[in-house]
Amino acid sequence: MVLKALMEEGGHARFVGGCVRDALIGIDSEDIDIATDLLPGAVLQGLERAGITAIPTGLDHGTVTAVCGHRRFEITSLRVDVISHGRHAEVAFTHDWELDAARRDFTFNALYLDPNGELVDPVGGLADLARRHVRFIGQAEDRLREDRLRVLRYFRFYARFGDDNPDEEALAACVRWADRLDTLSVERVQKEMLLLLGTENPVPALRLMAETGVLAAITGENTDIERLQRMLSLRRSSDALLRFAALLGGEAGAMRRLAGKWRFSNKQKERLACMTGGEVTAGLDANASRALLYRLGTEAVVDQAMLLASCAGRLDEYQTCFDAAEGWVKPQFPLSGHDLRAHGMSEGAEIGRQLREMEERWIASGFTLSRTELLTSLRRDT
């Protein structure tokens, strides 16, 4: 429907980039990009004629977002870079598809698919994708000069698609640009690094980043890639934030500093702080594990156990914790302030103190004491 609207406006349109690349290797893609030889104003007009919601996302760079049903399509007019600042370029629009392809980053991101299903491959991206080779279009140095974030994007795509033979020209260029990454937006750095850490196995890419000096340049902290490797070897699910903690060796100060530098959300910072809370220890029994799950929540307990287990690369000393967390549903404490008032206790701090004491007693029982048993013990105490 979106392609039809653009063609009815007199233009040509093709799917491009990640959605084409991923489709070729059988991966679903959430991001759908479309390239067109229409100017942004004509794109807006064509979408509006077709009754499709159009958002002028970035008209200066030729980008319009179309919302069709539950899908979003990012439509960009063919363009060439006129002036590059190493972050964002000033562009001019063109009708030349090959010039548009030449300004993109990697060969397999310059694959186009037209409405008839014909694949257009102007820079040899299909062959590189088939052999899992991450290669810059043209001269790597030129692509990095246009946008130095591509240094990090290179390693992210290497983590996803790379073979055992990284592109020598790309690596050499990344080495030369490693000390020029400090001007990048920290939000862009954070996004790229969390995407990299979230890949199936980020370790080979991170090792290359360490060898080229890129990892030290963007973190400014000591890193422990071997600890991350041990975490991955545990064969338990771990997300990007937990892997971030392992990469920094579980060192609370480094985690706090880099989370601040990269402007993590408050929720992310709180989770990182919980990871090093120290409540989980080796060899906890089932009751102690359930007590921690009740107090801290499943995520915090599993995070702490995973981070500790990654030290030795073995789960056995924390297996009881993991077992208790499986299917954990937090039980409801059976007493309330109303119950205590009904048994003659006056309002004030004493009710809060007694409730906390009863709750601790209930937790220590393995959550087995009933409301009646708790009230009976309360009467005995008072």
C-alpha positions as CSV (number, residue, x, y, z in Angstrom):
1,M,0.0,0.0,0.0
2,V,2.8,2.4,0.8
3,L,4.8,1.5,-2.3
4,K,1.7,1.9,-4.4
5,A,1.0,5.4,-2.9
6,L,4.5,6.5,-3.9
7,M,4.3,5.1,-7.4
8,E,0.9,6.7,-8.0
9,E,2.6,10.0,-7.1
10,G,4.9,9.4,-10.1
11,G,7.9,8.0,-8.3
12,H,9.8,4.8,-8.0
13,A,10.2,3.1,-4.7
14,R,12.2,0.1,-3.3
15,F,12.7,-1.6,0.0
16,V,16.2,-1.1,1.2
17,G,18.7,-1.9,3.9
18,G,18.2,-4.1,6.9
19,C,14.7,-5.4,5.9
20,V,16.0,-6.7,2.6
21,R,19.2,-8.1,4.1
22,D,17.4,-9.9,6.9
23,A,14.7,-11.3,4.5
24,L,17.4,-12.8,2.4
25,I,18.7,-14.8,5.4
26,G,15.3,-15.7,6.8
27,I,15.2,-13.1,9.7
28,D,12.1,-11.0,10.5
29,S,12.8,-7.3,10.6
30,E,10.8,-4.8,12.6
31,D,12.3,-1.8,10.8
32,I,11.1,-1.3,7.2
33,D,13.0,1.2,5.1
34,I,12.0,2.4,1.7
35,A,14.0,4.5,-0.7
36,T,12.3,6.7,-3.4
37,D,13.3,9.1,-6.1
38,L,10.4,11.4,-5.0
39,L,11.3,14.5,-3.0
40,P,10.0,14.7,0.6
41,G,7.2,17.0,-0.2
42,A,5.9,14.7,-2.9
43,V,6.2,11.7,-0.5
44,L,4.0,13.5,2.1
45,Q,1.5,14.4,-0.6
46,G,1.3,10.9,-2.0
47,L,0.8,9.4,1.4
48,E,-1.9,11.9,2.3
49,R,-3.7,11.2,-1.0
50,A,-3.7,7.5,-0.1
51,G,-5.1,8.2,3.4
52,I,-1.9,7.0,5.0
53,T,-0.6,8.8,8.2
54,A,2.6,10.6,7.3
55,I,5.0,12.0,9.9
56,P,7.7,14.5,8.7
57,T,10.4,12.8,10.7
58,G,13.4,14.5,9.2
59,L,12.6,16.5,6.1
60,D,16.0,18.1,5.9
61,H,17.5,14.7,5.4
62,G,14.6,13.5,3.3
63,T,12.9,11.2,5.8
64,V,9.2,10.7,6.2
65,T,7.6,8.0,8.4
66,A,4.4,6.3,7.1
67,V,2.1,4.6,9.6
68,C,0.0,2.0,7.9
69,G,-2.0,-0.2,10.3
70,H,0.4,-1.3,13.1
71,R,3.5,-1.0,10.9
72,R,5.8,2.0,10.5
73,F,7.7,2.6,7.3
74,E,10.7,5.0,7.1
75,I,10.8,6.5,3.6
76,T,13.9,8.4,2.5
77,S,14.4,10.3,-0.7
78,L,17.5,9.3,-2.7
79,R,20.4,11.5,-1.5
80,V,24.1,12.2,-1.6
81,D,26.2,13.7,1.2
82,V,27.3,17.3,0.4
83,I,29.1,18.1,3.7
84,S,30.0,15.6,6.4
85,H,30.8,16.5,9.9
86,G,31.7,13.1,11.2
87,R,28.3,12.7,12.8
88,H,25.5,14.0,10.6
89,A,25.8,15.1,7.0
90,E,24.2,17.8,4.9
91,V,22.6,16.2,2.0
92,A,21.3,16.9,-1.5
93,F,18.6,14.9,-3.2
94,T,19.2,12.9,-6.4
95,H,17.4,10.6,-8.8
96,D,20.5,8.4,-9.1
97,W,20.1,5.1,-7.3
98,E,23.8,4.2,-7.5
99,L,24.8,7.5,-5.9
100,D,22.3,6.8,-3.1
101,A,23.8,3.3,-2.6
102,A,27.4,4.7,-2.5
103,R,26.7,6.8,0.5
104,R,25.4,3.9,2.7
105,D,27.7,2.2,5.2
106,F,28.1,-1.6,4.4
107,T,27.6,-3.4,1.2
108,F,24.8,-5.7,2.4
109,N,22.9,-2.6,3.7
110,A,22.7,-1.3,0.1
111,L,20.5,-4.0,-1.2
112,Y,17.3,-2.9,-2.8
113,L,14.1,-4.8,-3.6
114,D,11.6,-3.4,-6.0
115,P,7.8,-4.0,-6.0
116,N,8.2,-6.8,-8.5
117,G,10.5,-8.7,-6.3
118,E,13.7,-7.9,-8.3
119,L,16.8,-7.6,-6.1
120,V,19.1,-4.7,-7.0
121,D,22.6,-5.0,-5.8
122,P,24.8,-2.1,-7.0
123,V,27.8,-2.7,-4.7
124,G,28.2,-6.5,-4.3
125,G,26.3,-6.8,-1.0
126,L,24.7,-10.1,-1.8
127,A,28.0,-11.9,-2.2
128,D,29.3,-10.4,1.0
129,L,26.2,-11.4,2.9
130,A,26.5,-15.0,1.5
131,R,30.0,-15.3,2.9
132,R,29.2,-13.3,6.1
133,H,31.7,-10.6,5.3
134,V,31.2,-7.1,6.8
135,R,32.7,-4.6,4.3
136,F,32.4,-0.9,3.9
137,I,31.1,0.5,0.6
138,G,34.1,2.0,-1.2
139,Q,36.9,3.3,1.0
140,A,36.4,2.5,4.7
141,E,38.1,5.8,5.6
142,D,35.6,7.8,3.5
143,R,32.6,6.1,5.2
144,L,34.0,6.8,8.7
145,R,34.8,10.4,7.8
146,E,31.1,10.7,6.9
147,D,29.9,9.3,10.2
148,R,32.3,8.0,12.9
149,L,29.6,6.1,14.6
150,R,30.1,3.6,11.8
151,V,33.2,2.4,13.8
152,L,30.8,1.0,16.4
153,R,28.3,-0.1,13.7
154,Y,31.1,-2.1,12.0
155,F,31.7,-4.1,15.2
156,R,27.9,-4.6,15.9
157,F,27.4,-6.0,12.4
158,Y,30.5,-8.1,12.8
159,A,29.0,-9.5,15.9
160,R,25.8,-10.4,14.0
161,F,27.1,-11.5,10.7
162,G,30.9,-11.6,10.7
163,D,33.0,-14.5,9.6
164,D,36.4,-15.5,11.1
165,N,38.2,-13.2,8.7
166,P,37.4,-9.5,9.5
167,D,38.0,-7.1,6.7
168,E,41.5,-5.8,7.0
169,E,40.8,-2.4,5.5
170,A,37.9,-1.9,7.8
171,L,39.9,-2.8,10.9
172,A,42.8,-0.5,9.9
173,A,40.4,2.4,9.5
174,C,38.7,1.7,12.8
175,V,42.2,1.8,14.5
176,R,42.8,5.2,13.0
177,W,39.5,6.5,14.1
178,A,39.5,5.0,17.6
179,D,40.7,8.2,19.3
180,R,38.1,10.3,17.5
181,L,35.0,8.8,19.0
182,D,34.7,11.1,22.0
183,T,32.7,13.6,20.0
184,L,29.9,11.1,19.4
185,S,26.6,11.5,21.1
186,V,26.7,9.3,24.2
187,E,23.1,8.2,23.5
188,R,24.2,6.9,20.1
189,V,27.2,5.1,21.6
190,Q,24.9,3.6,24.3
191,K,22.4,2.3,21.7
192,E,25.1,0.7,19.5
193,M,26.8,-0.9,22.4
194,L,23.7,-2.4,23.9
195,L,22.7,-3.7,20.5
196,L,26.1,-5.3,20.1
197,L,26.0,-6.8,23.6
198,G,22.5,-8.2,22.8
199,T,23.7,-10.3,19.8
200,E,24.0,-14.0,20.2
201,N,27.7,-13.9,20.8
202,P,29.3,-10.5,21.1
203,V,32.7,-11.8,22.4
204,P,34.6,-12.0,19.0
205,A,33.6,-8.5,18.1
206,L,34.5,-7.2,21.6
207,R,37.9,-8.8,21.3
208,L,38.5,-7.0,18.0
209,M,37.4,-3.8,19.6
210,A,39.9,-4.3,22.4
211,E,42.7,-5.1,19.9
212,T,42.0,-2.0,17.9
213,G,41.7,0.3,21.0
214,V,38.1,1.1,20.3
215,L,36.7,-0.6,23.4
216,A,39.0,1.4,25.7
217,A,38.3,4.6,23.9
218,I,34.5,4.4,24.4
219,T,34.4,2.9,27.9
220,G,37.4,4.5,29.6
221,E,37.2,1.5,32.0
222,N,39.0,-1.8,32.5
223,T,37.0,-4.5,30.8
224,D,36.8,-8.3,31.4
225,I,35.9,-10.0,28.1
226,E,36.7,-13.4,29.6
227,R,34.2,-12.9,32.3
228,L,31.5,-12.1,29.7
229,Q,32.6,-15.3,27.8
230,R,32.1,-17.3,31.0
231,M,28.6,-15.8,31.5
232,L,27.7,-16.8,27.9
233,S,29.0,-20.3,28.6
234,L,26.6,-20.8,31.5
235,R,23.8,-21.5,28.9
236,R,21.3,-19.3,30.7
237,S,19.5,-16.3,29.2
238,S,21.3,-13.0,29.7
239,D,20.3,-9.7,28.2
240,A,22.5,-6.8,27.1
241,L,22.4,-5.0,30.5
242,L,23.6,-8.1,32.4
243,R,26.3,-8.6,29.8
244,F,27.3,-5.0,30.3
245,A,27.9,-5.7,34.0
246,A,29.9,-8.8,33.2
247,L,32.0,-6.9,30.7
248,L,32.9,-4.5,33.4
249,G,33.9,-7.3,35.7
250,G,30.9,-6.8,38.0
251,E,32.8,-3.8,39.4
252,A,30.1,-1.5,40.9
253,G,32.1,1.7,40.5
254,A,32.9,1.1,36.9
255,M,29.2,0.2,36.2
256,R,28.0,3.3,37.9
257,R,30.4,5.6,36.1
258,L,29.8,4.2,32.6
259,A,26.1,4.1,33.1
260,G,26.2,7.8,34.0
261,K,28.5,8.6,31.1
262,W,26.3,6.8,28.6
263,R,23.1,8.3,30.2
264,F,21.4,5.1,31.0
265,S,17.8,5.5,32.2
266,N,17.1,5.6,36.0
267,K,15.5,2.2,35.7
268,Q,18.6,0.8,34.1
269,K,20.9,2.4,36.7
270,E,18.7,1.0,39.5
271,R,18.9,-2.5,38.0
272,L,22.7,-2.3,37.7
273,A,23.0,-1.1,41.4
274,C,20.9,-4.1,42.4
275,M,23.2,-6.5,40.6
276,T,26.0,-5.7,43.0
277,G,23.8,-5.5,46.1
278,G,25.6,-8.4,47.7
279,E,22.5,-10.2,49.1
280,V,23.0,-13.4,47.0
281,T,25.8,-15.6,48.1
282,A,27.1,-19.0,47.1
283,G,25.3,-22.1,48.5
284,L,22.0,-20.5,49.6
285,D,19.4,-23.0,50.5
286,A,15.8,-23.0,49.1
287,N,14.3,-21.0,52.0
288,A,17.0,-18.3,51.9
289,S,16.6,-18.1,48.1
290,R,12.8,-17.7,48.4
291,A,13.3,-15.0,51.1
292,L,15.5,-13.0,48.8
293,L,13.1,-13.5,45.9
294,Y,10.4,-12.1,48.1
295,R,12.5,-9.1,49.2
296,L,14.3,-8.2,46.0
297,G,12.3,-9.7,43.2
298,T,13.2,-12.3,40.6
299,E,15.2,-10.1,38.3
300,A,17.5,-8.8,41.0
301,V,18.2,-12.3,42.5
302,V,18.8,-13.9,39.1
303,D,21.0,-11.0,38.0
304,Q,23.2,-11.3,41.1
305,A,23.4,-15.0,40.8
306,M,24.4,-14.8,37.1
307,L,27.0,-12.1,37.8
308,L,28.5,-14.1,40.6
309,A,28.4,-17.4,38.6
310,S,30.2,-15.7,35.8
311,C,33.3,-15.4,38.0
312,A,33.9,-19.1,37.9
313,G,31.9,-20.0,34.8
314,R,29.8,-22.5,36.7
315,L,26.2,-22.5,38.0
316,D,26.2,-25.2,40.7
317,E,26.8,-23.0,43.7
318,Y,23.8,-20.8,42.7
319,Q,21.6,-23.5,41.2
320,T,19.2,-23.5,44.2
321,C,18.6,-19.8,43.6
322,F,17.9,-20.4,39.9
323,D,15.5,-23.3,40.8
324,A,13.6,-21.2,43.3
325,A,13.3,-18.4,40.8
326,E,11.7,-20.7,38.2
327,G,8.0,-19.9,38.2
328,W,8.3,-17.8,41.3
329,V,5.1,-15.9,42.3
330,K,5.4,-13.5,45.2
331,P,3.1,-14.7,48.0
332,Q,0.8,-12.2,49.7
333,F,1.6,-11.4,53.4
334,P,-1.7,-12.4,55.2
335,L,-1.7,-9.6,57.8
336,S,-2.5,-5.9,57.5
337,G,-2.7,-2.9,59.8
338,H,-6.5,-3.4,60.0
339,D,-5.9,-6.9,61.6
340,L,-3.7,-5.4,64.2
341,R,-6.1,-2.6,65.0
342,A,-8.9,-5.1,65.3
343,H,-6.9,-6.9,67.9
344,G,-6.6,-3.7,70.1
345,M,-3.4,-2.2,68.9
346,S,-3.5,1.6,68.7
347,E,-2.5,3.6,65.6
348,G,1.1,4.8,65.2
349,A,4.6,3.5,64.7
350,E,4.0,0.4,66.9
351,I,1.7,-1.0,64.2
352,G,4.3,-0.6,61.5
353,R,7.0,-2.2,63.8
354,Q,4.8,-5.2,64.7
355,L,3.8,-5.7,61.0
356,R,7.4,-5.8,60.0
357,E,8.2,-8.2,62.8
358,M,5.3,-10.5,61.9
359,E,6.3,-10.4,58.2
360,E,9.9,-11.4,59.1
361,R,8.5,-14.3,61.2
362,W,6.3,-15.3,58.2
363,I,9.2,-15.2,55.8
364,A,11.4,-17.3,58.2
365,S,8.6,-19.9,58.2
366,G,9.0,-20.3,54.4
367,F,5.7,-18.3,54.0
368,T,3.8,-21.1,55.7
369,L,2.4,-19.4,58.8
370,S,-1.3,-18.6,58.3
371,R,-3.1,-15.5,59.3
372,T,-4.6,-17.3,62.3
373,E,-1.2,-18.5,63.4
374,L,0.4,-15.1,63.0
375,L,-2.4,-13.4,65.1
376,T,-2.0,-16.1,67.8
377,S,1.7,-15.5,68.0
378,L,1.0,-11.8,68.2
379,R,-1.4,-12.2,71.1
380,R,1.2,-14.3,72.9
381,D,3.9,-11.6,72.4
382,T,1.6,-8.8,73.6
